Each structure stands twice: as structure tokens, then as C-alpha cells.
Amino acid sequence: MLQLDYRSFTTSVFAQQKELAKLSSFQPEERRQSINRLINIDQIDKARDKVRRDKNEQTAFLNGKKSNIKDIPELKAQKEKLLPRQKELATANRDNFQRNKRKNQS
């Protein structure tokens, strides 16, 4: 019904009087932290912080990957620009091969 485990229930409901007095002597932030520890909220906070860190790491990773992806039209333009040079080099390579072949046959 309260969705508390046994430890949390006994700690929060059956706290000894001296512990309650001790809680009242704490500063507000210390009191909040102590109560959170008593009912295991600190574990939820830690889990939430870990999920947040993991999300931030994944977001940074994806942003890094996205920055490495080039625009498709840009790549096509670069390809078109390089095609004439590639054909020129292929022709020169073929000519050199044939020249060397003839030279070796002589």
C-alpha cells in the first residue's frame, strides 16, 4: 500500500526519539539528505543522475558521428570533379603499361 520496503518502513515509522531529535538539529539541507537516505531516495537520485550522464554521453557520441557525415550532394560534386582526372590517370597508366610491355618484348 505504501510501496516501502521493510527497512524503509521501519526506519521512517519507528525511528527512535533520539534520531528524531538529531534530525531536528540538522540544517535544512542536511535534514533533507538524511531523510532521503533513510527512505532510499538517494538511490533513485543516483540512478537518475546516471541515466542523465548516459544520455548526455550518447547525445555527444551521436553529434560527433553526425558531424562526420558529409552532405550527399557535396560528395557527388566532388566525384564529378575527380572523374576527368581519374580517366586521365587510367589512360596514362594504360599507356605506360603498353610501353613497358613493348620494351620488354624487344
C-alpha positions as a printed NumPy array, in Angstrom:
array([[  0.   ,   0.   ,   0.   ],
       [  2.754,   2.478,   0.899],
       [  5.182,   0.81 ,  -1.52 ],
       [  8.   ,   0.926,   1.041],
       [ 10.298,  -1.999,   1.753],
       [ 10.597,  -3.269,   5.312],
       [ 13.782,  -1.309,   6.059],
       [ 12.343,   1.949,   4.777],
       [  9.101,   1.41 ,   6.649],
       [ 10.742,   0.598,   9.983],
       [ 13.29 ,   3.367,   9.578],
       [ 10.736,   6.029,   8.766],
       [  7.868,   4.936,  11.03 ],
       [  9.707,   3.531,  14.037],
       [ 12.57 ,   5.99 ,  14.216],
       [ 13.924,   6.312,  17.728],
       [ 13.229,   9.51 ,  19.589],
       [ 16.906,  10.47 ,  19.759],
       [ 17.195,  10.141,  15.968],
       [ 14.212,  12.462,  15.536],
       [ 15.85 ,  14.942,  17.884],
       [ 19.06 ,  14.569,  15.904],
       [ 17.153,  15.265,  12.658],
       [ 15.685,  18.421,  14.134],
       [ 19.153,  19.702,  14.957],
       [ 20.294,  19.389,  11.322],
       [ 20.386,  22.257,   8.885],
       [ 17.596,  22.01 ,   6.266],
       [ 19.884,  20.574,   3.572],
       [ 21.435,  18.047,   5.97 ],
       [ 17.945,  17.048,   7.121],
       [ 16.779,  16.558,   3.544],
       [ 19.82 ,  14.42 ,   2.729],
       [ 19.41 ,  12.313,   5.861],
       [ 15.712,  11.683,   5.244],
       [ 16.413,  10.86 ,   1.601],
       [ 18.993,   8.31 ,   2.749],
       [ 16.566,   6.84 ,   5.291],
       [ 13.917,   6.152,   2.665],
       [ 16.36 ,   5.294,  -0.166],
       [ 15.558,   8.328,  -2.288],
       [ 19.304,   8.851,  -2.653],
       [ 19.437,   5.625,  -4.699],
       [ 16.767,   6.996,  -7.027],
       [ 18.71 ,  10.256,  -7.344],
       [ 21.902,   8.332,  -8.172],
       [ 20.079,   6.258, -10.787],
       [ 18.514,   9.382, -12.314],
       [ 21.937,  11.079, -12.448],
       [ 23.463,   8.019, -14.112],
       [ 20.697,   7.94 , -16.715],
       [ 21.235,  11.66 , -17.364],
       [ 25.019,  11.153, -17.772],
       [ 24.452,   8.186, -20.103],
       [ 22.001,  10.221, -22.189],
       [ 24.466,  13.113, -22.433],
       [ 27.275,  10.75 , -23.468],
       [ 25.093,   9.154, -26.143],
       [ 23.979,  12.558, -27.413],
       [ 27.598,  13.711, -27.651],
       [ 28.544,  10.479, -29.444],
       [ 25.716,  10.874, -31.973],
       [ 26.525,  14.54 , -32.552],
       [ 30.134,  13.565, -33.237],
       [ 29.01 ,  10.933, -35.742],
       [ 26.629,  13.374, -37.432],
       [ 29.425,  15.896, -37.855],
       [ 31.452,  13.27 , -39.731],
       [ 28.705,  12.625, -42.268],
       [ 29.096,  14.741, -45.377],
       [ 26.289,  16.084, -47.438],
       [ 25.402,  13.713, -50.316],
       [ 25.233,  16.449, -52.985],
       [ 28.662,  17.671, -51.88 ],
       [ 30.09 ,  14.168, -52.275],
       [ 28.53 ,  13.808, -55.731],
       [ 30.008,  17.144, -56.797],
       [ 33.452,  16.042, -55.599],
       [ 33.081,  12.773, -57.502],
       [ 32.151,  14.573, -60.708],
       [ 35.108,  16.891, -60.268],
       [ 37.513,  13.965, -59.852],
       [ 36.205,  11.773, -62.704],
       [ 38.146,  13.528, -65.515],
       [ 41.398,  13.255, -63.535],
       [ 40.683,   9.583, -62.82 ],
       [ 40.16 ,   8.908, -66.546],
       [ 43.342,  10.813, -67.363],
       [ 45.348,   8.746, -64.871],
       [ 43.84 ,   5.492, -66.139],
       [ 44.828,   6.376, -69.702],
       [ 48.367,   7.304, -68.634],
       [ 48.661,   4.078, -66.671],
       [ 47.46 ,   2.022, -69.652],
       [ 49.91 ,   3.82 , -71.979],
       [ 52.814,   3.217, -69.576],
       [ 51.885,  -0.449, -69.274],
       [ 51.793,  -0.899, -73.049],
       [ 55.097,   0.964, -73.487],
       [ 56.777,  -1.229, -70.86 ],
       [ 55.297,  -4.345, -72.445],
       [ 56.696,  -3.402, -75.861],
       [ 60.036,  -2.501, -74.302],
       [ 60.25 ,  -5.895, -72.568],
       [ 59.325,  -7.735, -75.774],
       [ 62.171,  -6.104, -77.707]])
